């Protein structure tokens, strides 16, 4: 079996007030597909700043969106090869 590696690059930035953290996740596959997803986390002004929490939430949200896009790709590919889904489970 051939081993494959896909790499996701995540960049994280905070706004000037350190209240909003934005993470951008980019996946480029060897076959040329590219997905970019963004996740944000907003700190409650009454909370003390803990940058790691914003990083984790924003990155997690970006990756969740990326996962959704990949699942959509898979479902579209299945439909392309087998025809429209007709109540099949597993997609």
C-alpha positions, 0 to 999 in steps of 0.5 A, a space after each residue: 500500500 502506498 503511504 501518503 502525507 497531506 500537510 495542513 498549514 495553520 497560521 494564527 493572528 490576534 487583532 490589535 486589542 487581543 480580543 479576536 484570534 483568527 486561524 487560517 488552515 490551508 490544505 493542498 493535496 498532491 492532486 491539486 485540490 486546495 482548501 482554505 478555512 478560517 476560524 475565529 475566537 473572541 475573548 470576552 472583555 471581562 476575561 483575562 487574556 490567555 492567548 493559548 485558549 484563543 489559538 486552540 479555539 480558532 484553530 479547532 474551528 478552522 480545522 472543523 470547517 476544513 474537515 467539512 469541506 473534505 467530507 463534501 469532496 468525498 461525497 461529491 466524488 462518490 456521486 460522480 462515480 456512482 450517481 446521485 445518493 439514493 438513501 445510501 448510508 455511510 456518506 
